[in-house]
């Protein structure tokens, strides 16, 4: 295998996990992080003590606080910045020569929707709007059932590299085929991105149900399976309405696979947030969903589904969709209904019957 020069923009857990997999596979990886302490701990101790503590990192992985340095001269650039800061991150590198001329292949790990003045945007749409015109239809989206911790440990993980450009999809697929990663190509760019964003919303609901089920005579494994299937249907309905091209995307590792691990894994922050809604009344610290998003740092971890929920709701309203779980979570986060009122409504036979068509059950 030829060693490649790779830049990763974003020193969080997910960016670090993928950077470590690539570095462990023999590539030279340089990661950009805002925080000086991330640079110090990775370069000197080979550990990202802030975002991925306890996982030894390869000596092939280094960190810089200079974003232009990290973007310069790389064959591949992987963007792992949070969705809220995606545009501002990209704008810092547009004049880098290998970005300006389009010679670097650009891929993205960022999950979620990106807010804009005319409604939520998808990740690649936002990236391509900020990059030089040469990147239109050329970027690649990386997704799949993949917790950063297990990727960093080298545990077997499946990913999908989706792009409108088949050549770039295959190039990123082949780049990521390092020990521990099984990677496949897809051309359903919209479908894969929707799966990655909306599954976090369903995982918050799943976590809330999970917390209630611990002391419930009504909810159990059967209920969770019902919820899981209903959630997948809502993701597919949203994806097809937004322009997904392949229905099978939603039954692939990008869809059902990613939803499964996000809902059920011990590492899942969105599931944890749903549990905290019930167990610790975490929403009492916020006035509404906008206050929650503006002060998301107060949660103590990043529940992407809480942020994505607002934008899923906006899209569903615009498209005239009826997404029972996503809409219900929005109203909970916006303090329009109480969590237990939503659960009581589900238990109400009349409302369950009324929701049958929405859940496709």
C-alpha positions in Angstrom: 0.0 0.0 0.0 1.3 3.5 -0.9 1.4 5.8 2.0 -0.7 9.0 1.4 -0.5 12.4 2.9 -3.8 13.1 4.7 -5.1 16.1 6.5 -8.0 15.9 9.0 -9.8 19.1 10.0 -11.2 18.6 13.5 -9.7 17.0 16.5 -12.8 15.7 18.2 -13.4 12.0 18.9 -14.7 11.0 15.5 -12.0 12.9 13.6 -9.4 11.4 15.9 -10.8 7.9 15.5 -10.6 8.0 11.7 -7.2 9.7 11.7 -5.9 6.9 14.0 -7.2 4.2 11.7 -5.5 5.8 8.7 -2.3 6.4 10.6 -2.3 2.9 11.9 -2.7 1.7 8.3 0.6 3.4 7.3 -0.6 6.8 6.1 1.0 10.1 7.3 -1.9 12.0 8.9 -1.8 15.5 10.2 -4.9 16.7 12.2 -6.0 20.3 12.9 -7.3 21.1 16.3 -8.2 24.4 17.9 -7.1 23.4 21.3 -3.3 23.7 22.2 -3.8 20.9 24.8 -4.9 18.5 22.0 -1.8 19.3 20.0 0.4 18.8 23.1 -1.1 15.5 24.2 -1.2 13.9 20.8 2.2 15.0 19.7 4.0 14.3 23.0 2.0 11.5 24.6 0.2 10.0 21.5 -3.2 10.4 23.1 -6.1 12.8 22.6 -6.7 13.3 26.3 -9.5 15.8 25.8 -11.7 14.1 23.2 -10.6 10.4 23.1 -8.9 9.7 26.4 -7.5 6.2 27.1 -6.7 5.3 23.4 -3.1 5.1 22.3 -2.5 6.8 19.0 0.0 6.0 16.2 3.2 8.0 15.8 2.1 8.6 12.2 -0.6 10.9 13.5 0.4 14.5 14.5 -1.6 17.6 15.3 -1.2 21.3 14.4 -3.1 24.3 15.5 -2.5 25.9 12.1 -5.4 25.0 9.7 -3.6 26.2 6.6 -0.6 24.0 7.4 -2.8 21.0 7.8 -4.6 21.6 4.5 -1.4 22.4 2.5 0.1 19.7 0.3 -2.3 16.9 1.2 -3.6 14.3 -1.3 -6.7 13.9 0.8 -8.4 16.3 3.2 -11.1 14.9 5.6 -13.4 17.4 7.3 -14.6 16.5 10.8 -15.6 19.9 12.0 -19.0 20.2 13.9 -21.9 21.2 11.6 -22.4 24.5 13.4 -18.9 25.6 12.4 -18.6 23.9 9.0 -18.7 27.0 6.8 -16.3 29.0 8.9 -13.8 26.2 8.9 -13.9 25.7 5.1 -13.5 29.4 4.4 -10.1 29.4 6.1 -8.6 27.0 3.5 -10.0 28.1 0.2 -6.8 29.9 -0.8 -4.5 27.0 -0.1 -3.0 26.2 -3.6 -4.0 22.5 -3.7 -7.5 23.4 -2.6 -7.8 26.3 -5.0 -6.9 24.1 -8.0 -9.0 21.2 -6.8 -6.1 18.7 -6.8 -6.9 17.5 -3.2 -9.7 15.0 -2.8 -12.1 16.4 -0.1 -14.3 14.2 2.1 -16.4 14.8 5.1 -17.2 13.0 8.4 -19.4 15.8 9.8 -22.9 14.7 10.7 -26.1 16.7 11.0 -27.8 19.5 9.2 -26.2 23.0 8.7 -28.3 26.0 9.6 -28.7 28.8 7.0 -30.9 31.8 6.4 -33.0 29.8 3.9 -33.4 26.6 5.9 -31.2 23.7 6.9 -28.6 22.4 4.4 -26.8 19.1 4.0 -23.1 18.8 4.8 -21.7 18.3 1.3 -24.0 21.1 -0.1 -22.5 23.4 2.5 -18.9 22.3 1.9 -19.2 22.6 -1.9 -20.8 26.1 -1.6 -17.8 27.3 0.4 -15.1 25.6 -1.6 -13.9 26.6 -5.1 -16.3 25.8 -8.0 -14.1 22.9 -9.1 -15.4 20.9 -6.2 -19.0 21.0 -7.3 -20.2 17.4 -7.2 -16.7 16.1 -6.4 -16.7 15.8 -2.6 -17.2 12.5 -0.7 -19.4 11.8 2.4 -18.2 9.1 4.8 -20.7 7.4 7.2 -21.8 4.2 8.7 -22.2 2.4 12.1 -19.0 3.6 13.7 -18.2 4.8 17.2 -14.9 6.6 17.4 -13.7 4.5 20.3 -14.0 1.2 18.4 -12.5 2.7 15.2 -9.5 3.9 17.2 -9.1 0.4 18.7 -9.1 -1.2 15.3 -12.3 -3.1 15.8 -14.0 -4.2 12.6 -16.2 -1.4 11.3 -18.2 -0.9 8.1 -18.3 2.5 6.3 -19.8 4.0 3.1 -18.1 6.6 0.9 -20.8 8.4 -1.0 -20.2 10.8 -3.9 -21.7 12.0 -7.1 -18.4 11.4 -8.7 -17.8 7.6 -8.9 -14.0 8.0 -9.2 -13.8 10.0 -6.0 -16.1 7.6 -4.1 -13.8 4.7 -5.1 -10.6 6.7 -4.2 -11.8 7.5 -0.7 -13.1 3.9 -0.3 -9.7 2.5 -1.2 -8.0 5.0 1.1 -10.1 3.9 4.0 -9.5 0.2 3.4 -7.0 -0.1 6.3 -7.0 -2.8 9.0 -10.3 -2.7 10.9 -12.3 -0.9 8.2 -14.6 -2.4 5.5 -15.6 0.4 3.1 -18.1 0.4 0.3 -19.0 3.0 -2.4 -22.4 4.7 -2.8 -23.7 7.3 -5.2 -26.8 8.1 -3.0 -25.2 11.2 -1.5 -28.5 12.6 -0.1 -29.7 9.3 1.3 -26.5 8.6 3.2 -26.3 12.1 4.6 -29.9 12.0 5.8 -29.3 8.6 7.5 -26.3 10.1 9.3 -28.2 13.1 10.6 -31.6 11.8 11.4 -30.6 8.6 13.2 -29.3 10.8 16.0 -32.8 12.2 16.5 -34.3 8.7 16.7 -31.6 7.7 19.2 -32.6 10.4 21.6 -36.2 9.1 21.6 -34.9 5.6 21.9 -32.8 6.6 25.0 -35.9 8.1 26.6 -37.9 5.0 26.0 -35.0 2.9 27.3 -35.0 4.9 30.6 -38.7 4.5 31.1 -38.6 0.8 30.3 -36.2 0.2 33.2 -39.2 0.7 35.6 -42.1 0.0 33.3 -44.6 -2.8 33.2 -45.6 -1.7 29.7 -42.4 -1.0 27.7 -39.9 -3.8 27.0 -37.8 -5.4 24.2 -40.9 -5.6 21.9 -41.6 -1.9 22.4 -38.0 -1.0 21.5 -38.2 -3.0 18.3 -41.4 -1.2 17.4 -39.8 2.1 18.1 -36.7 1.1 16.1 -38.7 0.1 13.0 -40.9 3.2 13.3 -37.8 5.4 13.5 -36.2 3.8 10.4 -39.4 4.5 8.5 -39.3 8.1 9.5 -35.7 8.4 8.3 -36.6 6.9 5.0 -39.6 9.1 4.5 -37.4 12.2 5.2 -34.7 11.0 3.0 -36.9 10.2 0.0 -38.6 13.6 0.4 -35.2 15.4 0.3 -34.0 13.6 -2.8 -32.5 10.3 -1.9 -32.0 8.1 -5.0 -31.8 4.6 -3.7 -34.3 3.1 -1.2 -31.8 0.4 -0.3 -29.6 3.0 1.3 -31.9 2.9 4.3 -31.5 -0.9 4.7 -27.8 -0.7 4.3 -25.1 0.0 6.9 -25.7 3.7 6.3 -29.3 3.4 7.4 -30.4 0.5 9.6 -26.7 -0.3 10.5 -25.9 3.2 11.8 -29.3 3.5 13.5 -28.8 0.3 15.3 -25.4 1.1 16.8 -26.5 4.7 17.6 -29.5 3.6 19.5 -28.1 0.6 21.3 -24.4 1.2 22.0 -23.0 2.1 25.4 -20.9 4.9 23.7 -24.0 6.6 22.2 -24.3 10.3 23.4 -27.7 10.7 21.8 -29.1 7.7 23.6 -27.6 9.0 26.8 -29.2 12.4 26.3 -32.6 10.7 25.9 -32.0 8.8 29.1 -31.1 12.0 30.9 -34.3 13.7 29.8 -36.1 11.1 31.9 -33.6 10.3 34.6 -32.1 13.7 35.4 -34.7 16.1 33.9 -31.8 17.7 32.0 -34.2 19.9 30.0 -35.1 21.9 33.1 -31.8 23.7 32.5 -33.1 25.2 29.2 -36.0 27.4 28.2 -36.7 25.8 24.8 -34.9 24.1 21.9 -33.2 27.3 20.7 -31.8 27.9 24.2 -30.6 24.3 24.3 -28.8 24.6 21.0 -27.2 27.9 22.0 -26.0 26.5 25.3 -25.3 22.9 24.1 -22.0 23.0 25.9 -23.8 23.0 29.3 -25.0 19.4 28.6 -21.4 18.2 29.2 -21.3 16.1 26.0 -22.6 16.7 22.5 -26.0 15.2 21.7 -26.1 15.9 17.9 -29.7 14.6 17.7 -30.9 17.5 19.9 -29.5 20.0 17.3 -30.6 18.0 14.3 -34.1 17.6 15.7 -34.8 21.3 15.0 -33.8 21.0 11.4 -35.6 17.8 10.8 -38.8 19.5 12.1 -38.3 22.4 9.8 -37.9 20.1 6.8 -40.9 18.0 7.8 -43.0 21.1 8.1 -41.9 22.4 4.7 -42.4 19.1 3.0 -45.7 18.3 4.7 -44.3 15.1 6.3 -45.8 13.5 9.4 -42.9 12.2 11.5 -44.4 11.2 14.8 -41.2 10.5 16.7 -39.2 13.4 15.3 -42.0 15.8 15.7 -42.7 14.6 19.2 -39.1 15.0 20.3 -39.1 18.6 18.9 -42.1 19.5 21.0 -40.5 18.0 24.1 -37.2 19.9 23.5 -39.2 23.1 22.8 -41.1 22.7 26.0 -44.5 22.3 24.2 -45.2 19.0 25.8 -43.8 17.0 28.7 -41.9 13.7 27.9 -44.4 11.6 29.8 -47.3 13.2 28.0 -45.7 12.1 24.7 -45.4 8.5 26.0 -48.9 8.6 27.3 -50.1 9.7 23.9 -48.4 6.7 22.3 -50.1 4.4 24.8 -53.5 5.9 23.9 -55.0 3.4 21.6 -56.9 6.0 19.5 -53.7 8.0 18.8 -51.7 4.8 18.1 -54.3 3.9 15.5 -54.2 7.4 14.1 -50.4 7.1 13.8 -50.4 3.7 12.1 -50.1 5.1 8.6 -47.2 7.3 9.6 -45.3 4.4 11.2 -46.2 2.0 8.3 -47.3 -0.6 10.8 
